[in-house]
Every structure is written in structure tokens, then in C-alpha cells.
Amino acid sequence: MRQPVLAGLLFGAAAFMPAAPGHAQGLPGFSLGQPVHADLADPRLQLRTLDEERLFRNSAFGLRVEAEIETASRALEAENDALLEQLTAREMELTEARPQMDPAEFRAEADRFDQRAQEIRRAQAEKRIRLGQYEENEQRRFFRLALPVLRDVLEESGAQILIDGRAVIIGVAGMDMTDDAISALDEVLGDGGPSPTPLTLP
């Protein structure tokens, strides 16, 4: 299961809570998955929740990444089909030529064929891995860029604490700020522009 990016990398007291009186900024601790300490149990503090998955998937940034991956995936599948066709044709050639070939010569050709087939499988598998790595890198970039925008949306909502929506057992209407966050992120980030690590599958 994919670990929440915000919860794992970005959420913390310095991001979403004012410093407590008498403490240096950022020292009091609050993070997703951790209990709220008694000194934070202030009735004036308000919570908002966020659906991290929907935030990325439904944003212009996330939709751009999804479209890029979909295009690359289709190209990769087409390439796989073409390579399979080539390998199948070569296998048939060797099968048909075998009766006329010297056994040692046939074995050498068969070994070269097997080696080539393995190289192709490894290369295509690596390309599939790069697709996943690209998505992960772009998600991390998105959430790094999203953090200050989320702070602003949280502040405008009048709340002080933002938590992962999956941590809520019982909530009330209006706690979730995902839609507002998506609108703000689309306005500020757009689709994120060209990635610093472009998706290439040579």
C-alpha cells in the first residue's frame, strides 16, 4: 500500500500550528498518526481533513501526470507487441531451418535467440519500473509545492490542524477541505509544468 506522502514527509507542527507561548517556532510537536498532547486539546482549535489521494488525482497537476503515464503506457504496450511479433517470427525461422542446420550451429543460434529474448524482457520491465518511479517523483514534487497552499487554505478556513481523512472515525459535514484545496492548487500550480525529471522510455 502506498504510504501517504503528506503524512510521511510534510505534515508537522511548524506547518500547521502556531508556536505555543514561550516556545520557539516549530518545537511543539504534532504530526499525523501521533496523539494530540494535552496542551493542544484547546477547544478553540479546529480540525480539517484532507483526502490525499483525491487531492493529487483530481488536481490539474495529477491529471497531467496521469495523462503522461497513460500515453507512455500505450506506447510501451505497442512496443511490447512489436517486439513479441519479431521474436515469434525469429523463433519460427529457427524452427523451420532446424532440419537443414548443423546441430552445433542450431544450438548457437538458439542460445543467441534466448539471450536476445531475455535482454528484451529485462529492458521492457525496466521501462515499466521507470513509469512507476516517474509517478512517485511527480507526486512528491506536487506535495512539496502544495504545502504552502494547503497552509493558506487551512488558515482561510479558520482551522489550525489538518489531518488525513482516513484517521477520522466520526466527523461532521464541512470538515473535509479537499475540494477547496484542489481549487487553490489548480489556481497556484496549474498542471505543474514540465517535470525536472522527464518521463523517457528509450
C-alpha positions, -999 to 999 in steps of 0.1 A, spaced: 0 0 0 13 34 -9 23 55 21 7 89 24 31 114 11 20 143 32 17 123 63 51 107 58 71 137 46 54 170 52 29 174 80 41 188 112 36 214 139 57 241 121 35 237 90 0 238 106 1 252 141 13 284 157 41 282 182 29 279 218 37 308 241 72 306 255 83 280 229 105 285 198 86 282 165 82 246 154 92 230 187 58 218 199 51 185 181 21 174 161 21 151 132 -3 127 115 -6 94 132 5 108 166 -18 115 195 -26 151 203 -10 161 235 -30 175 264 -16 210 259 -30 210 223 -65 199 235 -78 235 232 -115 238 223 -106 268 202 -85 246 179 -104 233 148 -96 204 126 -99 200 89 -94 167 69 -78 160 36 -81 131 11 -46 130 -1 -52 106 -29 -81 126 -43 -61 158 -39 -35 146 -63 -56 126 -87 -82 153 -92 -58 182 -94 -47 196 -128 -12 185 -118 -23 149 -111 -44 148 -142 -14 159 -163 8 132 -147 -19 106 -153 -22 116 -190 15 114 -195 17 79 -179 -12 67 -199 4 79 -232 37 63 -222 20 31 -212 2 28 -245 35 34 -264 52 8 -242 24 -18 -249 27 -12 -286 64 -16 -284 60 -49 -265 36 -62 -291 60 -53 -319 89 -70 -301 69 -101 -294 60 -103 -331 97 -101 -340 107 -128 -315 79 -150 -327 89 -146 -363 125 -154 -355 115 -185 -334 95 -198 -364 125 -192 -387 148 -212 -364 122 -240 -361 118 -243 -399 155 -241 -405 165 -266 -379 163 -298 -401 188 -283 -425 212 -268 -399 242 -284 -382 232 -292 -346 260 -271 -332 251 -242 -354 214 -245 -344 223 -246 -307 244 -215 -311 216 -197 -329 191 -208 -303 213 -196 -275 216 -162 -292 178 -161 -296 173 -169 -259 198 -142 -248 181 -116 -270 147 -125 -256 159 -122 -221 175 -88 -228 143 -76 -243 123 -88 -213 147 -70 -189 147 -38 -208 109 -37 -211 105 -45 -174 129 -16 -165 108 8 -186 77 -3 -166 95 4 -134 105 39 -147 68 47 -152 62 40 -115 92 59 -105 81 89 -125 47 89 -109 62 87 -74 87 116 -82 59 138 -95 37 130 -65 65 141 -42 71 173 -62 34 180 -61 31 177 -23 62 198 -18 47 226 -39 13 220 -23 23 225 13 23 264 14 -10 264 -5 -25 240 20 -14 262 48 -32 291 33 -64 271 27 -63 258 62 -59 294 76 -87 307 55 -110 280 68 -104 292 103 -88 259 114 -54 252 128 -49 214 124 -50 194 92 -52 156 94 -55 127 70 -92 120 64 -87 83 69 -78 90 106 -114 102 112 -139 77 126 -167 101 132 -168 136 117 -192 164 108 -200 180 75 -176 206 64 -145 191 79 -131 180 46 -112 207 27 -101 186 -3 -122 203 -29 -112 238 -17 -75 227 -17 -78 213 -53 -93 246 -65 -65 266 -48 -38 243 -61 -51 245 -96 -50 282 -94 -15 284 -80 3 254 -95 -17 247 -126 -5 214 -141 29 219 -126 47 225 -159 75 203 -173 89 178 -148 125 183 -138 128 145 -144 111 140 -177 94 107 -185 116 90 -211 115 54 -222 142 50 -248 
